[in-house]
Amino acid sequence: MVTVVITLPEDMLIFVEAQAAARGLAGPGEFLRALVVAAQQDQRQADLEARFALAVRAIERGEANPLTAEDWRLLQQRSLNRQAPAK
């Protein structure tokens, strides 16, 4: 693991500490890691949606479907996750 040192104004540090505490996280570092993980997930979702849109356009033109089996698995998994009843 790599250590990153960042400088925050006091009001931002107070905000980050409060957010970490509200989420039951160990501290600011854990909160910032959670933000990065969420951003990575958002990027993966955006990439998958872009590949799906390209596949739809290819199919509409009569071309081969460029989606991989893994793409289909991820689409199915995300669809099922969205349909899961709230607990």
C-alpha positions as CSV (number, residue, x, y, z in Angstrom):
1,M,0.0,0.0,0.0
2,V,1.2,3.5,-0.8
3,T,0.8,6.5,1.6
4,V,-0.5,9.7,0.2
5,V,-0.3,12.9,2.1
6,I,-2.8,15.6,1.4
7,T,-3.4,19.1,2.8
8,L,-6.9,20.2,3.6
9,P,-8.3,23.4,4.9
10,E,-9.6,23.0,8.4
11,D,-13.3,23.2,7.4
12,M,-12.7,20.4,4.9
13,L,-11.0,18.2,7.5
14,I,-13.9,18.8,9.9
15,F,-16.3,17.7,7.1
16,V,-14.2,14.6,6.2
17,E,-13.9,13.6,9.9
18,A,-17.7,14.0,10.4
19,Q,-18.5,12.0,7.3
20,A,-16.2,9.2,8.4
21,A,-17.8,9.1,11.8
22,A,-21.3,9.2,10.4
23,R,-20.5,6.2,8.2
24,G,-18.8,4.3,11.0
25,L,-15.4,4.5,9.3
26,A,-12.1,4.5,11.2
27,G,-11.1,8.0,10.1
28,P,-10.4,10.4,7.2
29,G,-8.2,8.0,5.4
30,E,-10.9,5.3,5.3
31,F,-13.5,7.8,4.2
32,L,-11.2,9.0,1.3
33,R,-10.5,5.4,0.3
34,A,-14.3,4.8,0.2
35,L,-14.7,7.8,-2.1
36,V,-12.0,6.4,-4.5
37,V,-13.7,3.0,-4.5
38,A,-17.0,4.6,-5.3
39,A,-15.4,6.7,-8.1
40,Q,-13.8,3.5,-9.5
41,Q,-17.2,1.7,-9.5
42,D,-18.9,4.7,-11.2
43,Q,-16.2,4.6,-13.9
44,R,-16.6,0.9,-14.5
45,Q,-20.4,1.4,-14.7
46,A,-19.9,4.2,-17.2
47,D,-17.5,2.1,-19.3
48,L,-19.9,-0.8,-19.3
49,E,-22.8,1.4,-20.4
50,A,-20.7,2.9,-23.2
51,R,-19.8,-0.6,-24.4
52,F,-23.4,-1.6,-24.3
53,A,-24.5,1.5,-26.3
54,L,-21.9,0.7,-28.9
55,A,-23.1,-2.9,-29.0
56,V,-26.7,-1.7,-29.6
57,R,-25.6,0.5,-32.4
58,A,-23.6,-2.3,-34.0
59,I,-26.5,-4.7,-33.8
60,E,-28.8,-2.1,-35.3
61,R,-26.4,-1.9,-38.2
62,G,-26.4,-5.6,-38.6
63,E,-22.9,-6.0,-37.3
64,A,-21.6,-8.6,-34.8
65,N,-22.2,-7.9,-31.1
66,P,-18.9,-6.7,-29.7
67,L,-19.9,-7.5,-26.0
68,T,-17.9,-10.2,-24.3
69,A,-19.4,-12.9,-22.1
70,E,-18.0,-10.9,-19.1
71,D,-19.8,-7.8,-20.3
72,W,-23.1,-9.7,-20.4
73,R,-22.4,-11.2,-16.9
74,L,-21.8,-7.7,-15.5
75,L,-24.9,-6.3,-17.1
76,Q,-27.0,-9.2,-15.7
77,Q,-25.4,-8.8,-12.3
78,R,-26.1,-5.0,-12.2
79,S,-29.6,-5.5,-13.4
80,L,-30.3,-8.1,-10.7
81,N,-28.8,-5.8,-8.1
82,R,-31.0,-3.0,-9.1
83,Q,-34.1,-5.2,-8.9
84,A,-33.3,-6.6,-5.4
85,P,-35.9,-5.6,-2.9
86,A,-34.8,-3.0,-0.3
87,K,-34.1,-4.4,3.1
